[in-house]
Amino acid sequence: MTNRAQAQHCDVAVVGSGVVGLAAAAGLALAGHRVTLVRREPAPPARGSDPAWDERVYAVSPASRALLEALGAWQRLDHSRVAPVYDMRVYSASELHFGAYETGIEALASIIEQDNIAQALEEVVRDAGSVTQLVAEVTSVDLVTDFCSAALGLGSGVRLQARLVVAADGADSPLRTMAGIGFEEQVYPQRALVAHLATEHSHRDCAYQWFGDHGILALLPLPPAGSGAGLGRCSVVWSAPTALAEELARATPEEFARRVQAACGAALGTMTPLGPVLGFPLRRRIAATLLGPRLALVGDAGHLVHPLAGQGLNLGLGDITDLVAALKRAGAPDGDDPGRRLRLLRYQRARALPIAAMGTTTGALQQLFDPATPDALGSLSGAFIATRELGWRVLEHAPVLKRMLIARAIG
Ligand SMILES: Cc1cc2nc3c(=O)[nH]c(=O)nc-3n(C[C@H](O)[C@H](O)[C@H](O)COP(=O)(O)OP(=O)(O)OC[C@H]3O[C@@H](n4cnc5c(N)ncnc54)[C@H](O)[C@@H]3O)c2cc1C
């Protein structure tokens, strides 16, 4: 039920306070829009001086770093907890190496805890001045209220009228559902397990990934774990076939560390746990469109991809860069009507290729290395595996192709 006495107005209503929603609120406010951020939970208190490590970490690409810098969030990170990635080694039957040096960039990525990024963005949003924050659940959406605005019904009784609604409400996006936007979905026969481990040997600022019957195992570098716990600290993201994932989820953290150590051939020596093991389902979900009348989907609400390339958040931050740019009128100051269809179409066009490319690449790689794929090919399985390994070797000796792949991953 709406309450006319509690009607509020803004230029842009951003729904969802994950990293993408916070970046949207910050970016749109800095571009001159009056923003209302609708969030389920109040902003968390500032992090203490030495908070527990957050198991959820992101490989943040140089393009995402550029956005965070432009928003002033990069400068507010706790940099003692950020690790650069200078090299990446990917193993199947042979090894592929990607290097920042040979690519001519400072680092391939930066590994950052979710809490660290979120806290920095919370500060930017708090200090932005033109962001109003409402703690409430969106319960209804009326995208055709009139020709000038859309309306959100909030659980708090407030009716929020906005010229543009930005849905940053995650993979299960209630707004996407309420707007009647469908999606294409693929449920992967895998589950991701993530944990932090101390390692006997240093990772030497290198990210590692192994493709095999065990699924896809990635080790991401983190700052050292301190004396006595080994030389290195790394984040494990193990996308394991369902049966194995269930077995690993039942294991103790110590047993999980031993299994990781065995699966990667003790590449970093003995491994010991530094915290719990978390599990995530793996799906690909691509929305049929990023747009509704006066509505734009961003982040996982628009596209959920397999984490094997570590690109989901980067894709979402790319949405924010392109959305902010699309809402600007060429040669005119910001402002005016951010929900104009032409501007939204500009946003959708800019995102079409990156989203299609990432969805297709991660899906194809997952399938290429899914142990079930050769089984399904029967007598052709030997040829399939040989061709796959040949492609891998060709890529390692094709620097131009490798540079193209890196450009796609960092851009
Ligand atoms: C194992 C794993 C590893 C990953 N590693 C990487 C990586 O290395 N690099 C990378 O780029 N990406 C990575 N990703 C992907 C990344 O986690 C996601 O793409 C990213 O978190 C999506 O952010 P988001 O803000 O769009 O959505 P979310 O983080 O899901 O946030 C959605 C927000 O909306 C709120 N919300 C929902 N409904 C409502 C409502 N009705 N009203 C108000 N608020 C609402 C929720 O409470 C939440 O705060 C990984 C993913 C997994 C599973």
The ligand as an SDF file (V2000), in Angstrom:
LIG
                    3D

 53 58  0  0  0  0  0  0  0  0999 V2000
   33.1430  -17.8690   -5.7320 C   0  0  0  0  0  0  0  0  0  0  0  0
   33.0480  -16.5550   -6.4420 C   0  0  0  0  0  0  0  0  0  0  0  0
   34.1970  -15.8360   -6.7460 C   0  0  0  0  0  0  0  0  0  0  0  0
   34.1260  -14.6150   -7.4330 C   0  0  0  0  0  0  0  0  0  0  0  0
   35.2830  -13.9540   -7.7400 N   0  0  0  0  0  0  0  0  0  0  0  0
   35.2400  -12.8100   -8.4680 C   0  0  0  0  0  0  0  0  0  0  0  0
   36.4350  -12.1160   -8.8490 C   0  0  0  0  0  0  0  0  0  0  0  0
   37.5540  -12.5210   -8.5250 O   0  0  0  0  0  0  0  0  0  0  0  0
   36.3250  -10.9810   -9.5830 N   0  0  0  0  0  0  0  0  0  0  0  0
   35.1140  -10.5010   -9.9820 C   0  0  0  0  0  0  0  0  0  0  0  0
   35.0720   -9.4740  -10.6840 O   0  0  0  0  0  0  0  0  0  0  0  0
   33.9490  -11.1370   -9.6210 N   0  0  0  0  0  0  0  0  0  0  0  0
   33.9760  -12.2660   -8.8890 C   0  0  0  0  0  0  0  0  0  0  0  0
   32.8260  -12.9040   -8.5320 N   0  0  0  0  0  0  0  0  0  0  0  0
   31.5160  -12.3180   -8.9300 C   0  0  0  0  0  0  0  0  0  0  0  0
   31.0380  -11.2650   -7.9150 C   0  0  0  0  0  0  0  0  0  0  0  0
   30.9480  -11.8450   -6.6340 O   0  0  0  0  0  0  0  0  0  0  0  0
   29.6700  -10.6980   -8.3030 C   0  0  0  0  0  0  0  0  0  0  0  0
   29.6410  -10.4280   -9.6810 O   0  0  0  0  0  0  0  0  0  0  0  0
   29.3840   -9.4050   -7.5410 C   0  0  0  0  0  0  0  0  0  0  0  0
   29.4390   -9.6230   -6.1530 O   0  0  0  0  0  0  0  0  0  0  0  0
   27.9890   -8.8660   -7.9000 C   0  0  0  0  0  0  0  0  0  0  0  0
   27.7570   -7.6870   -7.1690 O   0  0  0  0  0  0  0  0  0  0  0  0
   26.3300   -6.9990   -7.1910 P   0  0  0  0  0  0  0  0  0  0  0  0
   26.4850   -5.7490   -6.3650 O   0  0  0  0  0  0  0  0  0  0  0  0
   25.8230   -6.9010   -8.5730 O   0  0  0  0  0  0  0  0  0  0  0  0
   25.3390   -8.0290   -6.4470 O   0  0  0  0  0  0  0  0  0  0  0  0
   25.2700   -8.4440   -4.9060 P   0  0  0  0  0  0  0  0  0  0  0  0
   26.6020   -8.4290   -4.2780 O   0  0  0  0  0  0  0  0  0  0  0  0
   24.5030   -9.7290   -4.8650 O   0  0  0  0  0  0  0  0  0  0  0  0
   24.4030   -7.2840   -4.2030 O   0  0  0  0  0  0  0  0  0  0  0  0
   22.9980   -7.1570   -4.3590 C   0  0  0  0  0  0  0  0  0  0  0  0
   22.4620   -6.2670   -3.2410 C   0  0  0  0  0  0  0  0  0  0  0  0
   21.0680   -5.9860   -3.4610 O   0  0  0  0  0  0  0  0  0  0  0  0
   20.3580   -6.0970   -2.2250 C   0  0  0  0  0  0  0  0  0  0  0  0
   18.9280   -6.3320   -2.5350 N   0  0  0  0  0  0  0  0  0  0  0  0
   18.4100   -7.4100   -3.1530 C   0  0  0  0  0  0  0  0  0  0  0  0
   17.0830   -7.2650   -3.2620 N   0  0  0  0  0  0  0  0  0  0  0  0
   16.7490   -6.0500   -2.7100 C   0  0  0  0  0  0  0  0  0  0  0  0
   15.5100   -5.3480   -2.5150 C   0  0  0  0  0  0  0  0  0  0  0  0
   14.3340   -5.8550   -2.9060 N   0  0  0  0  0  0  0  0  0  0  0  0
   15.5510   -4.1320   -1.9120 N   0  0  0  0  0  0  0  0  0  0  0  0
   16.7390   -3.6000   -1.4990 C   0  0  0  0  0  0  0  0  0  0  0  0
   17.9220   -4.2390   -1.6520 N   0  0  0  0  0  0  0  0  0  0  0  0
   17.9240   -5.4440   -2.2430 C   0  0  0  0  0  0  0  0  0  0  0  0
   21.0610   -7.2290   -1.5060 C   0  0  0  0  0  0  0  0  0  0  0  0
   20.8140   -7.1950   -0.1170 O   0  0  0  0  0  0  0  0  0  0  0  0
   22.5440   -6.8950   -1.8520 C   0  0  0  0  0  0  0  0  0  0  0  0
   23.0760   -5.9590   -0.9570 O   0  0  0  0  0  0  0  0  0  0  0  0
   32.8590  -14.1100   -7.8330 C   0  0  0  0  0  0  0  0  0  0  0  0
   31.6810  -14.8200   -7.5130 C   0  0  0  0  0  0  0  0  0  0  0  0
   31.7760  -16.0380   -6.8330 C   0  0  0  0  0  0  0  0  0  0  0  0
   30.5090  -16.8170   -6.5290 C   0  0  0  0  0  0  0  0  0  0  0  0
  1  2  1  0
  2  3  1  0
  2 52  2  0
  3  4  2  0
  4  5  1  0
  4 50  1  0
  5  6  2  0
  6  7  1  0
  6 13  1  0
  7  8  2  0
  7  9  1  0
  9 10  1  0
 10 11  2  0
 10 12  1  0
 12 13  2  0
 13 14  1  0
 14 15  1  0
 14 50  1  0
 15 16  1  0
 16 17  1  0
 16 18  1  0
 18 19  1  0
 18 20  1  0
 20 21  1  0
 20 22  1  0
 22 23  1  0
 23 24  1  0
 24 25  2  0
 24 26  1  0
 24 27  1  0
 27 28  1  0
 28 29  2  0
 28 30  1  0
 28 31  1  0
 31 32  1  0
 32 33  1  0
 33 34  1  0
 33 48  1  0
 34 35  1  0
 35 36  1  0
 35 46  1  0
 36 37  1  0
 36 45  1  0
 37 38  2  0
 38 39  1  0
 39 40  1  0
 39 45  2  0
 40 41  1  0
 40 42  2  0
 42 43  1  0
 43 44  2  0
 44 45  1  0
 46 47  1  0
 46 48  1  0
 48 49  1  0
 50 51  2  0
 51 52  1  0
 52 53  1  0
M  END
$$$$
